[in-house]
Amino acid sequence: MARILTVPPERARGLRRLAVWLARRRYGGVVPGIMQVLLADPALTARTFWLYGYLHDRKGSPLTPLQREMVATVVNGTIGGAP
């Protein structure tokens, strides 16, 4: 099993604690595993959220809704996610 550094939500402090609060608010009270991994490196977290926002959230997103769904399907299959 791979050893991946994570930050459990109850151990988050400072800006990480704010990020945990925002994640819980957005995802119905839970903190997704990817968020716990990203919290270990604040610089990576900021870049990841910027990229996600650029591709998905902005009005002039370069991806169509169908393309976003296709990317999600490929990523989920690549990481061995649930069907």
C-alpha beads as a LAMMPS data file, in Angstrom:
LAMMPS data file: protein, C-alpha beads

83 atoms
82 bonds

1 atom types
1 bond types

-500.0 500.0 xlo xhi
-500.0 500.0 ylo yhi
-500.0 500.0 zlo zhi

Masses

1 110.0

Atoms # bond

1 1 1 0.000 0.000 0.000
2 1 1 1.273 3.463 -0.869
3 1 1 2.101 5.847 1.948
4 1 1 0.521 9.159 1.018
5 1 1 0.803 12.077 3.419
6 1 1 -2.632 13.355 4.433
7 1 1 -3.952 15.923 6.873
8 1 1 -6.950 14.607 8.820
9 1 1 -9.652 17.298 9.127
10 1 1 -9.476 17.331 12.930
11 1 1 -5.708 18.140 12.824
12 1 1 -5.996 21.032 10.357
13 1 1 -4.859 24.439 11.657
14 1 1 -4.782 27.966 10.234
15 1 1 -5.661 28.276 6.546
16 1 1 -5.994 24.515 6.301
17 1 1 -8.775 24.661 8.866
18 1 1 -10.580 27.229 6.710
19 1 1 -10.178 24.950 3.680
20 1 1 -11.653 22.040 5.667
21 1 1 -14.602 24.207 6.707
22 1 1 -15.222 25.214 3.080
23 1 1 -14.973 21.597 1.900
24 1 1 -17.453 20.411 4.530
25 1 1 -19.822 23.172 3.541
26 1 1 -19.538 22.323 -0.150
27 1 1 -19.719 18.519 0.184
28 1 1 -22.457 18.122 2.789
29 1 1 -20.386 17.722 5.946
30 1 1 -17.635 15.443 4.653
31 1 1 -14.082 16.176 3.569
32 1 1 -13.184 14.208 0.416
33 1 1 -10.017 12.128 0.486
34 1 1 -8.407 14.173 -2.277
35 1 1 -8.834 17.270 -0.119
36 1 1 -7.020 15.565 2.759
37 1 1 -4.136 14.739 0.404
38 1 1 -3.996 18.260 -1.029
39 1 1 -3.967 19.860 2.429
40 1 1 -0.514 18.376 3.053
41 1 1 0.996 20.834 0.529
42 1 1 -0.604 24.315 0.481
43 1 1 1.177 25.355 -2.734
44 1 1 -0.144 22.271 -4.541
45 1 1 -3.608 22.913 -3.121
46 1 1 -3.658 26.467 -4.477
47 1 1 -2.491 25.391 -7.939
48 1 1 -4.963 22.511 -8.082
49 1 1 -7.905 24.723 -7.132
50 1 1 -6.820 27.347 -9.661
51 1 1 -6.672 24.726 -12.422
52 1 1 -10.033 23.250 -11.419
53 1 1 -11.604 26.699 -11.382
54 1 1 -10.065 27.563 -14.751
55 1 1 -11.330 24.400 -16.417
56 1 1 -14.688 23.950 -14.699
57 1 1 -16.079 26.909 -12.781
58 1 1 -15.546 30.005 -14.880
59 1 1 -18.136 31.230 -17.344
60 1 1 -15.817 30.995 -20.376
61 1 1 -14.546 27.507 -19.526
62 1 1 -12.670 25.910 -22.429
63 1 1 -14.418 22.600 -21.722
64 1 1 -18.014 21.796 -22.566
65 1 1 -20.113 19.915 -20.006
66 1 1 -19.692 16.752 -22.104
67 1 1 -15.900 17.159 -22.159
68 1 1 -15.856 17.653 -18.375
69 1 1 -17.795 14.424 -17.938
70 1 1 -15.405 12.613 -20.284
71 1 1 -12.377 13.847 -18.299
72 1 1 -14.016 12.725 -15.044
73 1 1 -14.715 9.274 -16.504
74 1 1 -11.144 8.789 -17.714
75 1 1 -9.613 9.993 -14.444
76 1 1 -11.940 7.788 -12.405
77 1 1 -10.990 4.760 -14.506
78 1 1 -7.287 5.584 -14.339
79 1 1 -7.229 5.779 -10.547
80 1 1 -9.382 2.681 -10.155
81 1 1 -12.403 4.517 -8.765
82 1 1 -15.823 3.028 -8.245
83 1 1 -17.927 2.529 -11.372

Bonds

1 1 1 2
2 1 2 3
3 1 3 4
4 1 4 5
5 1 5 6
6 1 6 7
7 1 7 8
8 1 8 9
9 1 9 10
10 1 10 11
11 1 11 12
12 1 12 13
13 1 13 14
14 1 14 15
15 1 15 16
16 1 16 17
17 1 17 18
18 1 18 19
19 1 19 20
20 1 20 21
21 1 21 22
22 1 22 23
23 1 23 24
24 1 24 25
25 1 25 26
26 1 26 27
27 1 27 28
28 1 28 29
29 1 29 30
30 1 30 31
31 1 31 32
32 1 32 33
33 1 33 34
34 1 34 35
35 1 35 36
36 1 36 37
37 1 37 38
38 1 38 39
39 1 39 40
40 1 40 41
41 1 41 42
42 1 42 43
43 1 43 44
44 1 44 45
45 1 45 46
46 1 46 47
47 1 47 48
48 1 48 49
49 1 49 50
50 1 50 51
51 1 51 52
52 1 52 53
53 1 53 54
54 1 54 55
55 1 55 56
56 1 56 57
57 1 57 58
58 1 58 59
59 1 59 60
60 1 60 61
61 1 61 62
62 1 62 63
63 1 63 64
64 1 64 65
65 1 65 66
66 1 66 67
67 1 67 68
68 1 68 69
69 1 69 70
70 1 70 71
71 1 71 72
72 1 72 73
73 1 73 74
74 1 74 75
75 1 75 76
76 1 76 77
77 1 77 78
78 1 78 79
79 1 79 80
80 1 80 81
81 1 81 82
82 1 82 83
